[in-house]
Amino acid sequence: MIPKNFIHDLLNRLDIVDVIERYVPLKKAGANYVACCPFHNEKSPSFTVSQNKQFYHCFGCGAHGTAIGFVMEHGGLGFVDAVEELARGAGVTVPREAPMPEQAQQHKVTPDLYEVMQSATRYYRDQLKLSSPAIDYLKRRGLSGEVALRFGIGYAPQGWQNLGIAFANYQDSSLLETGLVIENEDGKRYDRFRDRIMFPIVNARGQVIGFGGRVLDSGDPKYLNSPETALFGKGRELYGLFQALKPIRTKRQVLVVEGYMDVVALAQHGIEYAVATLGTATTPYHMQKLLRLTDKVMFCFDGDAAGQRAAWRAMENALPQLIDGKNIGFLFLPSRHDPDSFVREHGTAAFEKLLQEALPLSSYVLRELSTQVDLRTQEGRTALLQLAKPLLTAISAPTTALLLRKEVAALAGITQAELEALYAIKPIGASPRRALQKAARPVVSNLRVLLRCLLFQPDLARELPENWMPVGAEAAAIIALAEWSRMQEGAVSSAAMIQNFQGTLHESLLAAEQAEIMQWGETFNVVAEFHDVLTRLRNEQRNQQLQVLHAKMHGAGMKGLDEQERSLYLQLLQRSELK
């Protein structure tokens, strides 16, 4: 394990501008540096790097992070590899913390959930070496030991409490929190995965966050996934993405399939840029993640009815996320084939030839709409317009939206203007004067301003009242930042703070605020803003307390309050008068 203080020291030693310029040419723009984003296709620069704060943010696709995050995302590296690469460039050696002694481990109150998942992974991999049936199964599926090792494939043996071998305390709450065990109504525990090939699901840092288990031969369910946990949300993760990051960058495309074995079998045959959804339809979050990685996303589905339904759901979720210049395609395999069986039977070249013939998203949409109606009749054309409306109104990419409106209007035998009037949508390019008017900025809450101050100058977190307990998402992030800051020695940098909260529940909120403080100049008096907003928050809290006390004494006068409340009420009134 890499000590956390080394991560902070490394970030303080690095200059993010120097790091990013090894890959992307930057141009000075005021206090920051800008470039066309390396993570999505754009013509004008929206990728912004703050040298003072040592983080980057793309206002186009939302990519954000520190020097470590940039090297991970751009180079397709895991967290450890990215740290080691940056450390080599800085001329320092990455230290390692020795694992805690077994006795000390037993006294840990809350074991690190990532450590728990890693221990389970090692156990399953060791069990694979001991199971001839599991090894034979993988060999029959054409997998080499090298590919099995690359994906960390293991085996969960038969039996009810085998994980008791890997964990000294089978009753530890962390085994429930990670979904490795199940507890029945009587409080009895047993392993979730039994007699299954185990596929570790890995996050962008290379940490195991969940598992997929496949039965060896027949049985239900065929695939069993980890449940939703603090580490794992199936609607946000993609199997094989960590292993596929470099090939995706090299090939400039990603292939989305439906199963673990599809990903592994394709990798075995040299198609290493495939990922799989985890027993769920493709979600908007999946689309955002993939479109940030590459300009070309290809979906591959079985040709049966289930594959057609999955393709339609993927298309519905892709349309709102679509960006002009991005390409999305759909490949339907011949009957009775999935990617695994097709590539094993016909080979890599045949599969990639099919991929080149995949339907573009627009062609797929028009084909599916046309086959559902009879365009020779007025009723059929009316039905077409009804079916197309939710799809066409969901597209935010202007060029794609314009072209599809033209196509659908032509199929229905009406003009584009008539279609837009029917759908009550504004024509592309209409009202240029109004479009150029600057939209009014939303009112920002005091808590949100306080959060920005802490990101801009993290040391201010130590000045927050320790007994202060506001509520809400912003408040939870502020409290987490304050608690973390008080535990650090010496000055705390914005980059160290941001890096520490990568992968947590607060990441998306902090990312949004990073974008906002990019607009603050280096001469901005953040200390004065911090104290002003604290004063406003105290006034808000005092007014809320007064309202509560007013409501309690309503109808009963001062007699409705106890002695302590009367004293507080008078104090609050006095402060209001002095304000």
Order of alpha helices (4+ residues) and beta strands (2+ residues): alpha-alpha-beta-beta-beta-beta-beta-alpha-alpha-alpha-alpha-alpha-alpha-beta-alpha-beta-beta-beta-beta-beta-alpha-beta-alpha-beta-alpha-beta-alpha-beta-alpha-alpha-beta-alpha-alpha-alpha-alpha-alpha-alpha-alpha-alpha-alpha-alpha-alpha
